[in-house]
């Protein structure tokens, strides 16, 4: 039985709109260096950032992924 889901963030394609941070500040911050969103406590794998999240956060995170104008947030 799976107890966690994953957020996958393609950070290099981020345009810095801030929707993810505004709607889910527990998982996101906006970088002062480059203005892009940063997935907190994520593991970097090449150009991807991956974070395990609890199942009760999945639906809200999927809404945020849909709101992202460049569609660079995925939820598995």
PEBELSUL-V644157 format. One record per backbone hydrogen bond with DSSP energy under -1.0 kcal/mol. NH is the residue of the N-H (numbers start at 1). CO is the residue of the C=O. If there is no record, write none. Layout:
NH;CO
NH;CO
This chain:
5;53
7;51
8;74
9;49
10;72
11;9
13;10
14;11
22;18
23;19
24;20
27;24
28;24
29;38
31;36
35;31
38;29
40;27
42;39
43;50
45;48
48;45
49;9
50;43
51;7
53;5
57;54
58;55
61;57
62;58
63;59
64;60
65;61
66;62
67;63
68;64
71;68
74;8
76;6
